[in-house]
C-alpha cells in the first residue's frame, strides 16, 4: 500500500515583477504580466500600486501583451 505516497515534485520559482498595494493593511498584489494597465490601482481597495519583485512559481501568460489592448 505504498502507492499512495507520491514524491512531491518541487515547483520551480523565479524572481517575478509584481505590483503591490501602497495602503497599510491591504495585502493586494498582482503579477506585472497579468495587469491590464501600465500603473494599475489595487483591485481590493483602489489605492495606487508600486512595482516590486517576489519569488513566485513560474507561470506562462499566453497573452503577454494585455497592456497594449488599452
N, C-alpha and C positions, 0 to 999 in steps of 0.2 A: 504494500500500500504506500509506497514511496513516490508514486507517480504524481501525487498532488503537490509535492514540494518542488516547484519550478524555481530555477535560479533567476533572480531578478536581474534584468539587463540594465546597466547604468545608462541613464538618459544623458546624452551629450549636452553640455551647456556652453554658451558663448556670451561674450560681452555684447549687450544689446542696447541700442539707443531707445530711450523711453521719454515720455512726458510725465512729470509728477505735479500734483496739485500743490499750490502755494499756501492754501488755507490750513491753519493749525487744526489738528484733529481729523482732517479729511485724509483718507487713505487712497484716494483716486489716483490712478496712473494708467497709461496705455503705451503700447509699443509704437514707435515712430512710424514704422511701415504699415500700421493699421489705422493711422489717423487720417481724417479727411481734410484737415486744414493744415496750413503751414505753422500756425501758432494756435493750437486748439484751446478751448476752455474745458474745465472739468465737467464731465457728464453727470457727476453726483451733486456738485454744489455750484456750478457755473463760475467758479473762480478761475483766474489765469493759471496757466501751467508753465513750468520751466523744463528745459531739456536736461536730461540726466542719463546715466547708464546703470545697468544691472546685469548680473549674471543670471540668465534665464535659459530654459530649454530651447533648443533650436526649433524654429518654425519656418516654414516656407510659405510666403504670401504669393499666390499665383497671380494676383492683380496688384503688383507692387507700385503702380503709378496712379494711385487713387487721388492724390492731391492735384494732379493736372486736370481732373474732370471738372473741378470747381473753378 
